[in-house]
Amino acid sequence: MRCFVTGGTGFIGGHLVESLVRDGHEVVALARRTSDTSLLNRLGVDIVIGDLLDYESLLKAARGADVAYHLAAYYTFHGKKELYWKVNVEGTRNVAKACLESGVGRLVYCSTTEAVGPTPPHPVDESYPPNPTYEYGRSKLAAEGVVREFMEKGLEAVV
């Protein structure tokens, strides 16, 4: 199976890529020019240089993929509000659009518990109303909405 991964140079994405390669899948990873791609190189992964705001690089990486894993995001403790929205929301829109246009079989979108916000001490489920505290969580919640919009357009996806 051909797998397209964003965020493959990060902690979770790196482990995902290792697992996919170990299981015999063909992996193509989107990576920024400034990213450390040593793990991807060592694993023999195809690398497409680009970013979430470079639609053409996303199309190139998504082409021929059976599944896409979107794990890339902008996250920092003292981040700029506009970057959270530009990268996390508009970047996710670009990924979803590229997947739909390229005929990717399924998009797996990795969100965060930050999108839910503070929860009571007892377990909650998907029906619990989200109330994110920080800009990161708010942007990731909005990105979940973007994925759902594309699901209505025919993209098979899971959050």
C-alpha positions in Angstrom: 0.0 0.0 0.0 1.3 3.5 -0.8 1.1 5.9 2.2 1.4 9.6 2.2 2.5 11.1 5.5 2.7 14.7 6.7 4.6 15.3 9.9 6.9 12.3 9.2 9.9 14.1 10.7 8.1 14.6 14.0 7.8 12.4 17.0 4.5 10.6 16.3 5.0 10.8 12.5 8.5 9.3 12.7 7.2 6.3 14.6 4.3 5.9 12.2 6.7 6.0 9.2 8.9 3.4 10.9 5.9 1.1 11.5 4.6 1.5 7.9 8.0 0.7 6.4 8.5 -2.2 8.7 5.1 -3.6 7.6 6.2 -3.4 4.0 4.3 -0.3 2.9 5.6 2.3 0.4 5.8 5.7 2.1 6.1 9.2 0.7 6.6 11.9 3.2 6.2 15.7 2.9 9.0 17.5 4.5 10.0 21.1 4.8 13.4 22.1 3.4 14.6 22.9 6.9 13.4 19.6 8.4 15.8 16.9 9.6 15.1 14.0 7.2 17.8 11.7 8.4 15.3 9.1 9.7 13.3 9.2 6.5 16.5 8.8 4.5 17.7 5.9 6.6 14.3 4.2 6.0 14.4 4.7 2.3 11.2 6.8 2.3 10.4 9.0 -0.8 10.6 12.6 0.3 8.7 15.5 -1.3 10.0 18.9 -0.2 7.2 21.3 0.5 4.8 22.3 3.2 1.2 22.5 4.1 0.7 25.8 2.4 2.4 24.7 -0.9 -0.5 23.0 -2.6 1.5 21.7 -5.6 3.9 19.8 -3.2 0.9 18.3 -1.5 -0.6 17.2 -4.9 2.8 15.6 -5.8 3.0 13.8 -2.5 -0.6 12.6 -2.5 -0.6 11.3 -6.1 -1.1 7.5 -6.2 -1.5 7.2 -2.4 -4.0 4.7 -1.0 -4.0 6.4 2.4 -2.8 9.7 3.8 -1.8 10.4 7.4 -2.0 14.1 8.2 0.1 14.6 11.4 1.9 17.9 10.6 0.9 20.9 12.6 2.1 24.2 13.9 2.6 24.0 17.7 4.6 26.0 20.1 4.0 27.4 23.5 4.3 31.0 22.4 3.1 30.8 18.9 1.6 33.4 16.7 -2.2 33.3 16.5 -2.2 33.8 12.7 0.2 30.9 12.1 -2.0 28.4 14.1 -4.8 29.2 11.7 -2.8 29.5 8.6 -0.9 26.2 9.0 -3.3 24.1 11.0 -6.6 25.1 9.4 -5.7 26.2 5.9 -2.9 23.6 5.7 -5.4 20.9 6.6 -7.8 22.3 3.9 -4.9 22.0 1.4 -4.2 18.4 2.5 -7.8 17.4 2.3 -8.3 19.1 -1.1 -5.1 17.4 -2.5 -6.3 14.0 -1.2 -9.7 14.5 -2.8 -8.3 15.7 -6.1 -5.7 12.9 -6.2 -8.1 10.1 -5.4 -6.5 9.1 -2.1 -8.5 6.3 -0.6 -8.6 7.6 3.0 -7.3 10.5 5.0 -6.4 9.9 8.6 -6.3 13.2 10.4 -4.5 13.4 13.8 -6.1 16.0 16.1 -5.3 16.6 19.7 -6.9 16.5 23.2 -6.3 20.2 23.2 -9.2 20.5 20.7 -11.6 19.3 23.5 -10.2 21.6 26.2 -10.5 20.9 30.0 -12.6 17.9 30.9 -14.2 16.8 34.1 -12.5 14.1 36.2 -14.7 11.4 34.7 -14.3 10.0 31.2 -16.0 11.8 28.3 -16.8 10.8 24.8 -17.4 12.5 21.4 -20.6 14.0 22.6 -18.8 16.2 25.2 -18.9 19.8 24.0 -15.4 21.0 23.0 -14.1 24.2 24.7 -10.5 24.5 23.8 -8.5 26.9 26.0 -5.6 27.7 23.8 -5.1 28.8 20.2 -3.5 25.6 19.2 -6.6 23.6 20.4 -9.0 26.0 18.7 -7.1 25.8 15.4 -7.1 22.0 15.6 -10.8 21.9 16.3 -11.4 24.1 13.3 -9.3 21.8 11.2 -11.4 18.9 12.3 -14.4 20.8 10.9 -12.5 21.2 7.6 -11.9 17.5 7.4 -15.7 17.0 7.9 -16.5 19.5 5.2 -14.4 17.4 2.8 -16.0 14.2 3.9 -19.3 15.7 2.8 -17.6 16.3 -0.6 -16.8 12.6 -0.9 -13.4 12.3 0.9 -13.2 9.2 3.0 -11.6 10.4 6.2 -11.3 9.7 9.9 -10.4 12.1 12.7 
